[in-house]
Amino acid sequence: MEEKITAIIVAAGNSTRFGQGKNKNLFSINNKPIISYSIEVFNEHEKVNDIILVIKEEEKSSFEEIVKTINLKKTLKYVYGGKTRKESVYNALKETDADIVLIHDGARPKIKKEYIDNSLIEMKNYKGTTVAVKSKDTIKICDDNGVVIETTNRANTYLVQTPQCFDRKLLKELHEKYENDESITDDCMILEKLGYKIKIIPGDYTNIKVTTFDDLKICEA
C-alpha cells in the first residue's frame, strides 16, 4: 500500500518585514502570484495526494481567487493559521491523516520537483529531512549582548530552506509535547530535541524566501 503524502504550504504570516501592508504571498512575480508557484509544483507532483494551504481567515477570498486560476488535480483544503508558524503547522497537521507531510514556505516560489523527489527518497531512512544549502560565509554564535562566543565550521554549516519532510504522526505528537516551547523556530528542531537525525537535501541558492520587497526583484531576475 502506497504512503499518503500531504503538502502543507504555509502562507499565514504577517509579512512585517515585507513592509507593504499586504501578505507577500499575494504579490506577483512575472505576473503570477507568489503563492501560485508552490501550489503548481505540488499540484503536478505524481506522489503528492493532497494540498493544505495555511492562511489567515480574513485573506481566504484573496487566495481563493488565485487558486481558481490553477487547474487543480488534487484536493486543496484551507486551514487557518495560528499566532506563530509552529501553531500554523500544527493546525494543518490536525487536518490530515497522511503518512508523510511536506511543509513548505509559500514565499519560496523557486521550489523544484527534485527537492520533493529527493526528500521522499530519504524518508525511507529518516523521520525528517530539510532542503538546505551550504553557508557561503562564516557564521558566528553570539550572546545576548552581541559578543561572539563560538565560530562555526563553515564546511559543516548549512542554511535551512524548505520543503521539509516528516513522518506526520511523529511530528504531530512532538508538536503536542512541545506545544509551549517558544524556542522552536522550525519543525526539524522538534525532532532534534529527542535525538532524531535530520537528513539534509541539497538545495539551491535561488530557492530564497521572499522576505523584503527587494526580494521580489531578485526572484524576477
N, C-alpha and C positions, 0 to 999 in steps of 0.2 A: 504494500500500500504506500503510495507516494505521500511525502510530507506536505502538509498545508503550509503555505507561505503567505504572510500578510506584509504589505509595505505600509509603514506608518510615516507620513510626511508631516512634519511639524511646521506650522505656519501661524502660530498664535502669539508671537512675540509682540513687544511694544514698539519695536523699531526706533528706540530712543536715539541711538547714535546716527541713524539714518537722517533724522532731522527734518523730515518733510511733512510731518503731521499726518502720515498715512502709512499703512502697512507696506513695507518694501516689497513683499511678495506680489502686490497688486500693480507694481510699476512694470514697465515693459523694457525688454532688451531686444533691439532689432524688431520692433513692432509685435513682440509676443510677450505676454505677461510672464514674469519670472517664475511663478509657480507652475506654469504650463510645462516648462521643460522637464521638471521632475516627474510630474504626473504622466507625461507621454512616455518617458523611459520605462517606468514601472508598468504602464498600461500595455506596452509592447513586449514585455519580457515573458517568455513562454512558461516560466516556473512560478511566477507570482500569481496567486489566486485572487487576491482582492486588495483594495487600497483603502486606508483610513486617512482622511485629511483632517488634521487637528487645527481648529481655527477659533477665533473669537465669535461668540454668538451674534454680536451686532454686525459682523462682517460677512455673515453667511450668504446674503443675497449677492454680494460682490463676487464671491468665489463661485457661486452657482452660475453666474453669467459667464465666467471664464470656462468652467467645466463643460458648459453647453457647446462650446466650440470644439471640444475634443471628441473624437469618435471612440467612445469608451467600449472596451472589450471585456472589462471586468467590473464587478460591483465596486462602487465607491461610496463609502459611508463618511458622513461628517460627525466629528466628535468635538466637543467644546473643550478648550484648553483650561489650564488652571493658572494660579498666580506665578508659578515657576515652570521652567522647562520640564523638570522632573515630574511635577504634578501633571503636566500636559501629556507626557508619555504614559504615565500610569493610567490616566483616563482612557487612553487608546488601548492599552493592554487589557483592560477590563471588557473591551468590546470585541475581542477576537478570541477564538479557540484554536488559533494556528499553532503548529508545532514550532515554527521559526518566524521571527519578525525581523524585518529590515527597517531600521529607523534612520530617517534622512531629514536634513535641514532643507526646508522648502527654498531657502535663499541660496542654495548651491545649485545653480542651473546647469553647471558643466558636468553633471553626473554622467558616467558612461556605463554601458551594459556590462563591460568586463569587470567593473567593480562588483556588480551583483553576482556575476558568474563565479568569480574567484572567492567571494565571501561564502557562497553556498558550498563550494568545494571544501573549504577549510572547516566548515561546520560539521563535517564528518569526524573531525578530530578534536574540536574545541567547542566550548559552550558560548564563546563570544569572539567576534572579530571587529576590527575597525580599519577603515581606509585611512592611510596616513602617508606623509612624505617626510624624508629626512630633513632635518633642520639645516639650512644653509649657513646659519650664524651660530656662534657660541651662545648658549643660554646660561644665565646666572640666576641662582636662587637667592633671594634677599629676605631679610627680616622685615617687620612692620615699619621700621624706620628707613628702609631703603638701603641698608647696609648688606653687602654681599656676604653670604655665609657658605655658599657652595657653588662650584662651577661644574656644569655637566660635561660629560664626554660627548662632543658633537657627533662622533661616529655612531653613537647609540641613542641620540636624541631625535625624536620624531614629533612632527606637528600633526595633531589628530584632525581628521576630516570626517565626513560621513559619505556613504551609509555605514552604519554599524549594524552588526547582525548578531542575534541572540536566540538561545533556547527560550521560547516565550514563557513557559511555565516557571522556569528557574528565575527569569528576570522579574516576573510579576511577584513571586514570593519574596525576592530580595527588596523590591520596591516597598513592599509592606513592612518588611523587617526594619528597613532604614528610612521609614516614612518621614521622620523628623530630623534627619541628618542633613543640615543645610550646607555641609562642606562638600557634598557630592555635586559635581558640575556636569558630569556625563555618565551615561549608563555603564560604561566599562568600569568605572570606579566602584560601582556596587559589587560587581563580581570580584574585582581585585581585593576587596575588603575580606573576602572569605578564601582567598588564595587561588581562585580560578585563573588560569592563564588566558590572556587575550592575544589572539594572533593578528599581526599587522598585515594588512593587504596593501600592496604598493599602490599609491595614488598618483596624482599628477598635480603640478604646481598651478595648473589652470583651474583646478577644482576649488576655487575660492568661494568664501561665503560673502555675499553682498551684505556689508555692514554699514558703510557710509555711502553717501550719494555719489562720491567719486568712483566707488567700486563699479557702478553701472558702466562708466566709460571704459574701464579695464575689461569688463566682460564683453562689451560690444566689440572691442578690438580683438 
